Amino acid sequence: MASSLLWKRIWKHKLFYLFMLPGIIWFFLFSYVPLYSIQVAFRDFTFSKGFTGSAWAGLKYFRQFFDYYQSGTIIRNTIIISLMKLLIGFPMPIILAILLNEVHNRKFKKIVQTLSYLPYFVSWIVVITLMQRLLTPYGGPINDMITSIFGSSPIQFLNNTTWFYQVVVGSDIWKNIGWSSIIYMATISSIDQQLYEAAKIDGAGRFRQMWHVTLPGIRGIAVILFILATGSLMSAGYEQLLLLNGPATTAIGSVLDVHVINSGISAGRLSYAAAVGLFQSLIALILIVTVNRIARKFSDVTLF
């Protein structure tokens, strides 16, 4: 009986399900079908023998990773960089969306939105190349400005342990802040304008309207996005770190993402790389479930 009612509802809303079909097919092909290859992490995989023909290795490659003398450093670096990106970078799109919502000059607002969105569509290779030109101590505009204003010697921003975290987090925020703010701006636009009118009648200024109307209005979506963001604490972003990290910053810049790419592609250790990648995914799943349960205790908004 219940199944027949379900199919009747699906048939009634068949056009909506039809629109969902391409997304469902995409997720099935690229997110669920590849799960079959998880077994690579537990086998001595070779291309000639394939998935099922390769010998079973059990937890051999997991033990190899944890026995690796730099595994602790790599995990620590990944957590530190990811945590800094989360704690510093997560509020930035919210702040940008709220500030843009308070701008009434539509032309200026569109210009700021466009300029903030554009970096998201630029590859990290172009971004790092641009940073190298801007931050170089040999005639770079940033160092020229610092020298002319403060009279100090040029600063080596790149390949410098003192400035490494600032450059990594700052470039990540600059690249993603505009795109991430779109969701919050859409949520703000859906807030009932009568709430703002009621706040004005009660004597609330623009700051108090932001605090008592805008922030509560986007709290739900912010909680959901924060829960999802915690799943990336074991993934600091391989492309950015692969390009920014150098010999001078290896001690604080070596992360799991780069280690997986170097092990799997450069060294050809596919089973080892799959094991490390699976370890990342399991930790991400545990983090998301844990933070979701914490959110359920303190909020009525949860992911599942």
PABALO-283947 format. One line per 2 residues: for each residue x, y, z of C-alpha. Coordinates in nm, 2 decimals. Example, Ala and Ser with C-alpha at 12.3 -4.5 7.8 and 13.67 -1.06 7.14 Angstrom:
# residues 2
1.23:-0.45:0.78  1.37:-0.11:0.71
This chain:
# residues 304
0.00:0.00:0.00  0.27:0.24:0.10
0.47:0.16:-0.22  0.17:0.22:-0.44
0.12:0.56:-0.28  0.48:0.64:-0.33
0.47:0.56:-0.70  0.15:0.76:-0.74
0.32:1.07:-0.59  0.62:1.02:-0.81
0.40:0.99:-1.12  0.21:1.30:-1.01
0.53:1.50:-0.99  0.70:1.33:-1.28
0.82:1.65:-1.44  1.02:1.74:-1.12
1.17:1.40:-1.10  1.26:1.43:-1.47
1.46:1.74:-1.40  1.63:1.56:-1.12
1.73:1.27:-1.34  2.05:1.41:-1.49
2.18:1.50:-1.15  2.09:1.15:-1.01
2.27:0.98:-1.31  2.57:1.21:-1.26
2.60:1.12:-0.89  2.55:0.75:-0.96
2.82:0.74:-1.23  3.08:0.96:-1.06
3.01:0.91:-0.69  2.87:0.56:-0.64
3.01:0.35:-0.93  3.37:0.44:-0.83
3.31:0.29:-0.48  3.38:-0.04:-0.64
3.74:0.06:-0.67  3.78:0.10:-0.29
3.91:-0.26:-0.29  4.23:-0.13:-0.44
4.34:0.00:-0.10  4.32:-0.37:0.03
4.50:-0.53:-0.27  4.84:-0.54:-0.43
4.69:-0.38:-0.73  4.84:-0.41:-1.08
4.68:-0.31:-1.41  4.75:-0.65:-1.57
4.55:-0.84:-1.30  4.28:-0.58:-1.24
4.07:-0.53:-0.93  3.97:-0.89:-0.86
4.28:-1.06:-0.99  4.53:-0.87:-0.77
4.64:-1.04:-0.45  4.46:-0.95:-0.13
4.68:-0.74:0.10  4.45:-0.65:0.39
4.56:-0.35:0.59  4.92:-0.36:0.46
4.91:-0.02:0.30  4.74:0.14:0.59
5.01:0.02:0.82  5.27:0.14:0.57
5.13:0.49:0.59  5.12:0.50:0.97
5.47:0.36:0.99  5.60:0.63:0.75
5.82:0.86:0.95  5.65:1.17:0.82
5.28:1.06:0.85  5.23:1.24:1.18
5.37:1.56:1.03  5.16:1.53:0.72
4.84:1.47:0.92  4.92:1.76:1.15
4.99:2.00:0.86  4.66:1.90:0.69
4.46:1.96:1.00  4.63:2.30:1.08
4.58:2.44:0.73  4.23:2.30:0.69
4.13:2.43:1.04  4.27:2.78:0.96
4.08:2.79:0.63  3.76:2.68:0.81
3.78:2.92:1.10  3.90:3.22:0.91
3.75:3.15:0.57  3.41:3.03:0.66
3.27:3.36:0.81  3.41:3.57:0.52
3.13:3.49:0.26  2.87:3.56:0.53
3.03:3.90:0.60  3.05:3.98:0.23
2.69:3.88:0.17  2.56:4.09:0.46
2.77:4.39:0.35  2.65:4.36:-0.01
2.29:4.34:0.11  2.33:4.68:0.28
2.46:4.84:-0.04  2.17:5.02:-0.22
2.37:5.15:-0.52  2.29:4.87:-0.76
2.57:4.95:-1.01  2.84:4.95:-0.74
2.69:4.63:-0.59  2.70:4.45:-0.93
3.06:4.56:-0.98  3.17:4.43:-0.64
2.98:4.10:-0.70  3.14:4.05:-1.04
3.49:4.12:-0.91  3.44:3.88:-0.62
3.31:3.60:-0.84  3.57:3.61:-1.10
3.87:3.46:-0.91  3.66:3.14:-0.85
3.67:3.07:-1.23  4.05:3.12:-1.25
4.27:2.81:-1.21  4.51:2.78:-0.92
4.80:2.78:-1.17  4.70:3.13:-1.29
4.64:3.25:-0.93  4.98:3.12:-0.81
5.15:3.28:-1.11  4.98:3.61:-1.04
5.09:3.59:-0.67  5.45:3.52:-0.77
5.45:3.84:-0.99  5.28:4.05:-0.72
5.48:3.92:-0.42  5.82:3.88:-0.56
6.09:4.08:-0.37  6.26:4.16:-0.70
6.05:4.44:-0.83  5.70:4.31:-0.73
5.44:4.59:-0.67  5.36:4.47:-0.32
5.72:4.49:-0.20  5.77:4.82:-0.39
5.48:4.96:-0.20  5.61:4.83:0.14
5.96:4.97:0.07  5.83:5.31:-0.04
5.59:5.35:0.25  5.77:5.19:0.54
6.13:5.21:0.42  6.19:4.84:0.51
6.37:4.58:0.30  6.16:4.36:0.06
5.98:4.06:0.22  6.01:3.71:0.09
5.64:3.61:0.11  5.66:3.29:-0.09
5.87:2.99:0.01  5.89:3.14:0.36
5.77:2.96:0.67  5.69:3.29:0.84
5.43:3.39:0.57  5.33:3.05:0.44
5.00:3.01:0.63  4.90:3.37:0.56
4.96:3.33:0.19  4.77:2.99:0.18
4.47:3.11:0.37  4.46:3.46:0.21
4.47:3.32:-0.14  4.20:3.06:-0.07
3.97:3.33:0.07  4.03:3.56:-0.22
3.96:3.29:-0.47  3.64:3.14:-0.31
3.48:3.42:-0.11  3.26:3.56:-0.39
3.13:3.22:-0.51  3.06:3.10:-0.16
2.86:3.42:-0.08  2.60:3.35:-0.36
2.42:3.10:-0.13  2.40:3.35:0.15
2.29:3.63:-0.07  2.01:3.41:-0.21
1.90:3.32:0.14  1.91:3.69:0.25
1.69:3.79:-0.05  1.43:3.53:0.07
1.39:3.69:0.42  1.05:3.85:0.47
1.10:4.23:0.42  0.82:4.28:0.68
1.07:4.17:0.94  1.30:4.46:0.85
1.00:4.70:0.85  0.90:4.58:1.20
1.26:4.62:1.32  1.26:4.98:1.19
0.94:5.06:1.37  1.09:4.93:1.69
1.38:5.17:1.64  1.64:4.92:1.53
1.93:5.07:1.32  2.10:4.90:1.03
2.34:4.72:1.25  2.07:4.58:1.48
1.87:4.48:1.18  2.16:4.28:1.06
2.21:4.12:1.40  1.84:4.04:1.48
1.70:3.98:1.13  1.96:3.90:0.87
2.19:3.67:1.08  1.89:3.46:1.22
1.76:3.44:0.86  2.07:3.28:0.73
2.15:3.07:1.04  2.00:2.75:0.90
2.19:2.75:0.58  2.51:2.85:0.76
2.48:2.56:1.00  2.43:2.31:0.71
2.73:2.45:0.51  2.94:2.45:0.83
2.86:2.08:0.88  2.96:2.00:0.52
3.28:2.21:0.55  3.40:2.01:0.85
3.43:1.71:0.62  3.72:1.89:0.45
3.94:1.91:0.76  4.15:1.62:0.63
4.16:1.78:0.28  4.36:2.10:0.26
4.34:2.13:-0.12  4.60:1.95:-0.33
4.63:2.19:-0.62  4.70:2.50:-0.42
4.94:2.33:-0.18  5.12:2.15:-0.47
5.20:2.48:-0.63  5.27:2.69:-0.32
5.47:2.44:-0.12  5.85:2.44:-0.18
6.17:2.29:-0.03  6.18:2.57:0.23
5.82:2.51:0.35  5.80:2.13:0.33
5.80:2.09:0.71  5.47:2.29:0.74
5.33:2.25:0.39  5.33:1.88:0.32
4.96:1.76:0.33  4.77:1.44:0.27
4.63:1.56:-0.07  4.97:1.62:-0.22
5.11:1.30:-0.06  4.83:1.10:-0.22
4.89:1.25:-0.56  5.27:1.21:-0.54
5.24:0.85:-0.42  4.97:0.74:-0.67
5.08:0.93:-0.99  5.44:1.01:-0.95
5.56:0.70:-0.76  5.29:0.46:-0.91
5.20:0.33:-0.57  4.82:0.31:-0.64
4.72:0.08:-0.36  4.91:0.29:-0.10
4.75:0.61:-0.24  4.41:0.45:-0.23
4.46:0.35:0.13  4.56:0.70:0.23
4.26:0.85:0.03  4.02:0.61:0.20
4.16:0.71:0.54  4.08:1.07:0.45
3.73:0.98:0.35  3.65:0.78:0.66
3.77:1.07:0.89  3.56:1.31:0.68
3.25:1.09:0.73  3.32:1.07:1.11
3.36:1.44:1.14  3.04:1.52:0.94
2.83:1.27:1.15  2.98:1.40:1.48
2.93:1.77:1.40  2.58:1.69:1.27
2.49:1.53:1.61  2.63:1.83:1.80
2.43:2.06:1.58  2.12:1.85:1.65
2.16:1.91:2.03  2.21:2.29:2.00
2.00:2.37:1.69  1.69:2.26:1.51
1.88:2.26:1.18  2.07:1.94:1.09
2.20:1.78:0.77  2.03:1.45:0.83
